[in-house]
Amino acid sequence: MGKKMEVALITGAAGGIGYELAKIMYREGFGLVLVDIRAEAIAETPKLLAEQVGKRDTLVYTIVKDLTTDSAAEEIYEELSTKNITVDILINNAGLGDFGDFVNTNWKKQSTIIKLNMLALSHLTRLFLPTMVAQEYGRIMNVASMAAFQPSPLMSVYFASKAFVLSFSQAIADEIKDKNITVTVLCPGTTVTGFQAAVGAGNPELAGKRWAYSTAEEVAVYGYKAMMRGKLIAIPGVVNPWLAWLSKILPRSWVIRMVRRGQERNRRNFIKSGN
Ligand SMILES: NC(=O)c1ccc[n+]([C@@H]2O[C@H](COP(=O)([O-])OP(=O)(O)OC[C@H]3O[C@@H](n4cnc5c(N)ncnc54)[C@H](OP(=O)(O)O)[C@@H]3O)[C@@H](O)[C@H]2O)c1
């Protein structure tokens, strides 16, 4: 009998880091369940993967879903159960941010961030983990951010949500450490994707400092390898691991002041780049 095809579910797979992860895993022959809110873009992914990687004889199943609705995770789980698709690898990648003083932010947007970055991520994990435990195999990758390591004025909810992702992932990794299931928290720094425009931050490519940002492909390659090795905290980039370490050892008040300056600079770059 042939080897069972492993299936990975990736959220936010229509673009950015999620799509690059899908590309790598398609190339490696994994079955894919790709979830995104963007109906047209996610419907295009099977064709795009075949064009960009070369046709593979594997499952590519797409689901259009707004993960911020209460029933989204259940609906995905039910749909896959009906189709007899077992998820061996869960990649909670979809995430949103927003910029501004909390007092002035749009609450609807903030609550969407909370629902997507924390609720959907933990609900999907709660639904798909029992099968991984039962089959004594699984991998989970939760995409956090360098934001997980410290608070940030002007992006308070986003940074707090990523601290949740880090803390939650470390805790469940310990709970299931004897079950042959690995948990990886991917913590990218600035990465060139649609995220910057959505958050209102400058295009990092325009800043010209190549060491200060990664491409989505670089982050995905790093994250995929870390996940397959079962590395718990995965920080891509040359400078980012040092910054994460500094956040731990410096007084919190200094770190917050430095992060605030960075946020203000990002905002100026965003406005300068014509937005
Ligand atoms: N880019 C960075 O600098 C950076 C740095 C650190 C961490 N991260 C994290 O990396 C992850 C991926 O980000 P990215 O930069 O690749 O972002 P991206 O290019 O914006 O891709 C995210 C995808 O998720 C989709 N999405 C948004 N809301 C959704 C919802 N409610 N339900 C389902 N799908 C939804 C997006 O659709 P729309 O385009 O319609 O929103 C988009 O297709 C996020 O968790 C982000 O926080 C990014």
The ligand as an SDF file (V2000), in Angstrom:
LIG
                    3D

 48 52  0  0  0  0  0  0  0  0999 V2000
    3.6630   40.9090    6.6410 N   0  0  0  0  0  0  0  0  0  0  0  0
    4.2860   41.1510    7.7770 C   0  0  0  0  0  0  0  0  0  0  0  0
    5.0730   42.0980    7.9110 O   0  0  0  0  0  0  0  0  0  0  0  0
    4.0700   40.2200    8.9540 C   0  0  0  0  0  0  0  0  0  0  0  0
    4.9710   40.2800   10.0130 C   0  0  0  0  0  0  0  0  0  0  0  0
    4.7870   39.4390   11.1060 C   0  0  0  0  0  0  0  0  0  0  0  0
    3.7240   38.5570   11.1460 C   0  0  0  0  0  0  0  0  0  0  0  0
    2.8540   38.5120   10.1150 N   0  0  0  0  0  0  0  0  0  0  0  0
    1.7250   37.5710   10.2150 C   0  0  0  0  0  0  0  0  0  0  0  0
    1.7920   36.6720    9.1370 O   0  0  0  0  0  0  0  0  0  0  0  0
    0.4850   36.1800    8.8500 C   0  0  0  0  0  0  0  0  0  0  0  0
    0.2330   36.2870    7.3610 C   0  0  0  0  0  0  0  0  0  0  0  0
    0.3380   37.6460    7.0080 O   0  0  0  0  0  0  0  0  0  0  0  0
    0.6980   38.1740    5.5580 P   0  0  0  0  0  0  0  0  0  0  0  0
    1.6350   39.2810    5.7530 O   0  0  0  0  0  0  0  0  0  0  0  0
    1.0240   37.0530    4.6600 O   0  0  0  0  0  0  0  0  0  0  0  0
   -0.7300   38.8350    5.2200 O   0  0  0  0  0  0  0  0  0  0  0  0
   -1.5570   38.9790    3.8760 P   0  0  0  0  0  0  0  0  0  0  0  0
   -0.6580   39.0970    2.6940 O   0  0  0  0  0  0  0  0  0  0  0  0
   -2.5160   40.0650    4.1950 O   0  0  0  0  0  0  0  0  0  0  0  0
   -2.2950   37.5650    3.7730 O   0  0  0  0  0  0  0  0  0  0  0  0
   -3.2420   37.1580    4.7100 C   0  0  0  0  0  0  0  0  0  0  0  0
   -4.3970   36.4780    3.9910 C   0  0  0  0  0  0  0  0  0  0  0  0
   -5.4230   36.2010    4.9870 O   0  0  0  0  0  0  0  0  0  0  0  0
   -6.6570   36.6700    4.4690 C   0  0  0  0  0  0  0  0  0  0  0  0
   -7.6250   37.0150    5.5010 N   0  0  0  0  0  0  0  0  0  0  0  0
   -7.7940   38.2230    6.0890 C   0  0  0  0  0  0  0  0  0  0  0  0
   -8.8520   38.1860    6.9140 N   0  0  0  0  0  0  0  0  0  0  0  0
   -9.3630   36.9460    6.8250 C   0  0  0  0  0  0  0  0  0  0  0  0
  -10.4960   36.3180    7.4100 C   0  0  0  0  0  0  0  0  0  0  0  0
  -11.3100   36.9730    8.2300 N   0  0  0  0  0  0  0  0  0  0  0  0
  -10.7690   35.0320    7.0960 N   0  0  0  0  0  0  0  0  0  0  0  0
   -9.9640   34.3720    6.2320 C   0  0  0  0  0  0  0  0  0  0  0  0
   -8.8880   34.9030    5.6440 N   0  0  0  0  0  0  0  0  0  0  0  0
   -8.5870   36.1830    5.9320 C   0  0  0  0  0  0  0  0  0  0  0  0
   -6.2610   37.9040    3.6830 C   0  0  0  0  0  0  0  0  0  0  0  0
   -7.2870   38.3810    2.8580 O   0  0  0  0  0  0  0  0  0  0  0  0
   -7.3860   39.9860    2.6180 P   0  0  0  0  0  0  0  0  0  0  0  0
   -6.2290   40.3240    1.7360 O   0  0  0  0  0  0  0  0  0  0  0  0
   -8.7240   40.1840    2.0080 O   0  0  0  0  0  0  0  0  0  0  0  0
   -7.2720   40.6310    3.9920 O   0  0  0  0  0  0  0  0  0  0  0  0
   -5.0440   37.4040    2.9400 C   0  0  0  0  0  0  0  0  0  0  0  0
   -5.3910   36.6870    1.7790 O   0  0  0  0  0  0  0  0  0  0  0  0
   -0.4670   37.0160    9.7070 C   0  0  0  0  0  0  0  0  0  0  0  0
   -0.8400   36.2820   10.8480 O   0  0  0  0  0  0  0  0  0  0  0  0
    0.3670   38.2290   10.1110 C   0  0  0  0  0  0  0  0  0  0  0  0
   -0.0480   38.7780   11.3490 O   0  0  0  0  0  0  0  0  0  0  0  0
    2.9960   39.3240    9.0090 C   0  0  0  0  0  0  0  0  0  0  0  0
  1  2  1  0
  2  3  2  0
  2  4  1  0
  4  5  1  0
  4 48  2  0
  5  6  2  0
  6  7  1  0
  7  8  2  0
  8  9  1  0
  8 48  1  0
  9 10  1  0
  9 46  1  0
 10 11  1  0
 11 12  1  0
 11 44  1  0
 12 13  1  0
 13 14  1  0
 14 15  2  0
 14 16  1  0
 14 17  1  0
 17 18  1  0
 18 19  2  0
 18 20  1  0
 18 21  1  0
 21 22  1  0
 22 23  1  0
 23 24  1  0
 23 42  1  0
 24 25  1  0
 25 26  1  0
 25 36  1  0
 26 27  1  0
 26 35  1  0
 27 28  2  0
 28 29  1  0
 29 30  1  0
 29 35  2  0
 30 31  1  0
 30 32  2  0
 32 33  1  0
 33 34  2  0
 34 35  1  0
 36 37  1  0
 36 42  1  0
 37 38  1  0
 38 39  2  0
 38 40  1  0
 38 41  1  0
 42 43  1  0
 44 45  1  0
 44 46  1  0
 46 47  1  0
M  CHG  2   8   1  16  -1
M  END
$$$$
